[in-house]
């Protein structure tokens, strides 16, 4: 009996053990299935998020048909289709240039769009934008605005590092930027100090002569041939009075003639035809004595004689900056906005505003004044209302403005 009970107890224990093992295996199976399902669900969610991000990125960077796709390695890419006015942020993006830290050179930096959409590669080839971009407000890499420099001067480096005679291309905003700065310098009126303005005062005799020539031009009311380069030829106005005269040619010779040139060529032309003659003439008129300015020393084979600095200081204390180009002492410097007759020290073009003329210089006064236009004293060059320059610079070996009949 004891043996039989022992056998049954052993069988019961074995059955319980088998049942426990089966239950444990079942629990492990359930847990494994649960973990697998959780992992699969997480993988599906991650894949969905990834696909959504890819679709969003593709929509943001895919170029549209007819748009301009700008690629900038240092900034996020955006697309402007041109169908409606861009926002301020997009306009700022269009105005941006490549950062200086970029490894690309200005000539290599390009904006391209997908070839599958039919858009062509837009080259960014403006060699002036490294020096002009900060002052311009328009993207300077529009192909229609690009012009190749005519190479006015050779063997010098442009702002981008490109050296002539290699081709250099510039854009309209950069060329406009340089022209505006130069035109502002051409229109400045000087004070009693040196290099404060290109336009200076004349002496009393030259003022009367130039005003008489002005009214003669107004009565003729026709601009002579060969004077197209002057800034403004006087004519009879609608009210019967004359218009403002400005016979300066610096805008034509120093700005307009270099309108398609690169920044370096524009700068060299402006310095050669404006800065250098202006400063040389101003220095002579401020520091040479009367005999030198009238040409007496030159005709006698003598060099220029300079005034003492005390004489220059005493003249400036009276409000007189320098001598007139004819050699006489010029009028005192007028207050800003009140001058009526000035001369450009670079090209000798005379500016006259008839509305500011003092009493005694009106048209009736100059008409009654019968005079014959004598030739110049040093070179015996003809003078008259058809000539744009009638004041001779006697201290110079050659005076091209008077001798060519300007």
ZAMARGU-4260 file (C-alpha; in steps of 0.2 Angstrom, whole numbers, plus 5000, padded with zeros to 4 digits):
<rodrens>
0) 5000/5000/5000 | 5014/5012/5005 | 5022/5008/4988 | 5006/5011/4978 | 5004/5028/4987
5) 5022/5033/4984 | 5019/5029/4965 | 5003/5039/4964 | 5011/5054/4973 | 5026/5054/4961
10) 5014/5053/4946 | 5004/5068/4953 | 5020/5078/4955 | 5026/5074/4937 | 5009/5080/4930
15) 5009/5096/4940 | 5027/5099/4934 | 5022/5096/4916 | 5007/5108/4918 | 5018/5121/4926
20) 5030/5120/4912 | 5016/5121/4898 | 5009/5136/4907 | 5026/5145/4908 | 5029/5141/4889
25) 5012/5148/4885 | 5016/5164/4895 | 5032/5166/4886 | 5023/5164/4869 | 5011/5177/4874
30) 5024/5189/4879 | 5034/5187/4864 | 5019/5189/4853 | 5015/5205/4862 | 5033/5212/4860
35) 5033/5208/4842 | 5017/5217/4839 | 5023/5232/4849 | 5039/5232/4838 | 5029/5231/4822
40) 5018/5245/4827 | 5033/5256/4831 | 5041/5252/4815 | 5025/5256/4805 | 5023/5273/4814
45) 5041/5277/4811 | 5039/5273/4793 | 5024/5284/4791 | 5033/5299/4799 | 5048/5296/4788
50) 5037/5295/4772 | 5027/5311/4778 | 5044/5320/4780 | 5050/5315/4763 | 5034/5320/4755
55) 5035/5337/4764 | 5053/5340/4759 | 5050/5335/4741 | 5035/5347/4740 | 5046/5361/4747
60) 5061/5359/4735 | 5053/5353/4719 | 5054/5367/4706 | 5038/5372/4698 | 5036/5374/4679
65) 5041/5391/4674 | 5049/5396/4691 | 5066/5401/4695 | 5075/5388/4707 | 5089/5397/4717
70) 5101/5385/4725 | 5112/5392/4739 | 5123/5380/4749 | 5123/5390/4765 | 5104/5393/4766
75) 5088/5384/4764 | 5082/5382/4746 | 5066/5390/4741 | 5056/5393/4725 | 5048/5408/4717
80) 5036/5405/4703 | 5034/5423/4698 | 5015/5422/4697 | 5012/5433/4712 | 5022/5446/4722
85) 5034/5438/4734 | 5034/5440/4752 | 5047/5451/4761 | 5056/5435/4767 | 5057/5428/4749
90) 5063/5445/4743 | 5077/5445/4756 | 5082/5427/4750 | 5082/5433/4732 | 5094/5447/4737
95) 5106/5436/4746 | 5123/5432/4739 | 5134/5418/4743 | 5143/5419/4760 | 5162/5423/4759
100) 5165/5406/4768 | 5158/5396/4753 | 5172/5387/4743 | 5164/5392/4727 | 5170/5407/4717
105) 5158/5420/4711 | 5160/5414/4693 | 5157/5396/4698 | 5141/5399/4709 | 5126/5394/4699
110) 5107/5393/4702 | 5100/5378/4693 | 5083/5370/4692 | 5078/5352/4688 | 5080/5347/4670
115) 5065/5337/4670 | 5054/5352/4672 | 5061/5361/4657 | 5070/5375/4667 | 5088/5379/4661
120) 5103/5383/4672 | 5104/5401/4676 | 5123/5406/4678 | 5128/5419/4691 | 5142/5428/4683
125) 5142/5446/4689 | 5160/5449/4694 | 5156/5465/4702 | 5144/5460/4716 | 5157/5456/4729
130) 5160/5475/4730 | 5143/5482/4725 | 5131/5469/4733 | 5130/5478/4749 | 5123/5494/4741
135) 5111/5486/4729 | 5093/5481/4733 | 5090/5470/4718 | 5097/5452/4714 | 5112/5456/4702
140) 5112/5439/4693 | 5098/5440/4681 | 5105/5435/4664 | 5096/5449/4655 | 5105/5462/4665
145) 5123/5454/4662 | 5134/5464/4651 | 5152/5460/4646 | 5165/5474/4650 | 5172/5482/4634
150) 5189/5481/4643 | 5193/5500/4643 | 5209/5496/4653 | 5219/5481/4653 | 5229/5471/4665
155) 5220/5475/4681 | 5210/5464/4693 | 5191/5466/4695 | 5182/5465/4712 | 5180/5446/4710
160) 5198/5443/4706 | 5196/5441/4688 | 5210/5450/4678 | 5209/5458/4661 | 5210/5454/4647
165) 5200/5439/4653 | 5181/5443/4651 | 5172/5451/4665 | 5153/5452/4666 | 5143/5465/4676
170) 5125/5468/4680 | 5114/5483/4679 | 5112/5486/4698 | 5131/5485/4701 | 5134/5497/4686
175) 5120/5509/4692 | 5128/5509/4710 | 5145/5515/4704 | 5136/5528/4692 | 5126/5536/4706
180) 5141/5538/4717 | 5151/5547/4703 | 5137/5558/4698 | 5135/5564/4716 | 5154/5569/4716
185) 5152/5578/4700 | 5138/5589/4707 | 5147/5595/4723 | 5150/5613/4726 | 5166/5617/4735
190) 5169/5628/4751 | 5184/5638/4756 | 5194/5622/4759 | 5202/5610/4747 | 5194/5595/4739
195) 5177/5599/4746 | 5168/5601/4729 | 5172/5601/4711 | 5162/5617/4706 | 5170/5634/4711
200) 5167/5652/4710 | 5173/5664/4695 | 5179/5682/4696 | 5168/5696/4692 | 5174/5699/4674
205) 5172/5680/4670 | 5154/5680/4678 | 5149/5695/4667 | 5156/5687/4651 | 5148/5670/4655
210) 5131/5677/4659 | 5132/5687/4642 | 5136/5671/4633 | 5122/5663/4642 | 5109/5675/4636
215) 5115/5675/4619 | 5112/5656/4619 | 5095/5658/4625 | 5091/5671/4611 | 5097/5659/4598
220) 5087/5645/4607 | 5096/5631/4596 | 5110/5619/4602 | 5125/5619/4590 | 5131/5603/4583
225) 5145/5595/4592 | 5139/5600/4610 | 5129/5585/4613 | 5140/5579/4627 | 5136/5594/4638
230) 5124/5591/4653 | 5111/5604/4648 | 5111/5618/4635 | 5101/5633/4639 | 5085/5637/4630
235) 5070/5649/4630 | 5058/5642/4644 | 5039/5642/4643 | 5038/5658/4653 | 5050/5667/4642
240) 5065/5666/4654 | 5080/5655/4651 | 5082/5638/4658 | 5097/5632/4669 | 5113/5630/4660
245) 5126/5616/4664 | 5140/5614/4651 | 5149/5601/4661 | 5154/5586/4651 | 5160/5575/4666
250) 5144/5564/4666 | 5147/5560/4648 | 5166/5557/4648 | 5167/5549/4665 | 5151/5540/4668
255) 5141/5537/4652 | 5156/5531/4642 | 5160/5518/4655 | 5142/5512/4658 | 5145/5494/4652
260) 5162/5493/4660 | 5167/5483/4676 | 5169/5491/4692 | 5188/5493/4690 | 5187/5500/4673
265) 5174/5513/4679 | 5185/5518/4693 | 5200/5520/4683 | 5191/5531/4670 | 5183/5542/4683
270) 5200/5545/4692 | 5209/5548/4675 | 5196/5560/4668 | 5188/5568/4683 | 5198/5566/4700
275) 5215/5570/4693 | 5211/5585/4683 | 5200/5592/4696 | 5213/5590/4710 | 5227/5597/4699
280) 5217/5612/4693 | 5211/5616/4711 | 5229/5615/4718 | 5235/5627/4704 | 5221/5639/4707
285) 5224/5639/4726 | 5243/5640/4726 | 5249/5648/4710 | 5252/5666/4709 | 5244/5678/4696
290) 5259/5678/4684 | 5259/5659/4683 | 5240/5657/4681 | 5240/5670/4667 | 5253/5661/4657
295) 5267/5674/4659 | 5279/5663/4668 | 5276/5649/4655 | 5279/5660/4640 | 5295/5666/4648
300) 5301/5649/4651 | 5299/5650/4669 | 5292/5637/4681 | 5276/5640/4691 | 5278/5651/4706
305) 5268/5646/4722 | 5260/5658/4735 | 5265/5658/4753 | 5253/5648/4764 | 5250/5664/4774
310) 5243/5672/4758 | 5232/5657/4755 | 5226/5658/4773 | 5222/5676/4773 | 5212/5674/4757
315) 5202/5660/4764 | 5199/5671/4780 | 5190/5683/4768 | 5179/5668/4761 | 5189/5667/4745
320) 5195/5649/4741 | 5206/5652/4726 | 5209/5662/4710 | 5198/5661/4695 | 5205/5651/4680
325) 5209/5667/4671 | 5221/5672/4685 | 5211/5685/4694 | 5204/5683/4711 | 5188/5674/4712
330) 5172/5679/4721 | 5169/5674/4739 | 5161/5657/4741 | 5142/5658/4741 | 5131/5650/4754
335) 5125/5633/4749 | 5110/5634/4737 | 5113/5653/4733 | 5127/5652/4720 | 5122/5657/4703
340) 5137/5655/4692 | 5151/5641/4695 | 5163/5632/4685 | 5168/5614/4685 | 5186/5612/4689
345) 5188/5596/4679 | 5181/5601/4662 | 5178/5620/4663 | 5160/5619/4660 | 5150/5634/4667
350) 5134/5632/4677 | 5122/5646/4678 | 5105/5648/4686 | 5095/5663/4679 | 5083/5663/4694
355) 5097/5667/4706 | 5106/5681/4695 | 5108/5697/4705 | 5103/5714/4698 | 5112/5720/4683
360) 5114/5703/4675 | 5097/5700/4668 | 5094/5698/4649 | 5089/5716/4646 | 5105/5722/4655
365) 5116/5710/4644 | 5107/5714/4628 | 5111/5732/4630 | 5129/5728/4633 | 5136/5729/4616
370) 5152/5719/4615 | 5163/5710/4603 | 5170/5693/4608 | 5189/5694/4608 | 5200/5680/4606
375) 5209/5672/4621 | 5225/5681/4627 | 5237/5667/4628 | 5233/5656/4613 | 5222/5668/4603
380) 5208/5655/4602 | 5191/5661/4596 | 5177/5663/4609 | 5158/5664/4607 | 5141/5657/4612
385) 5144/5642/4601 | 5159/5637/4612 | 5156/5628/4628 | 5172/5634/4636 | 5178/5652/4634
390) 5190/5653/4649 | 5208/5649/4645 | 5220/5641/4657 | 5236/5650/4653 | 5247/5640/4665
395) 5245/5624/4656 | 5255/5619/4641 | 5240/5614/4631 | 5222/5617/4636 | 5212/5604/4626
400) 5195/5611/4631 | 5198/5628/4623 | 5209/5623/4609 | 5196/5610/4602 | 5182/5623/4602
405) 5172/5615/4616
</rodrens>
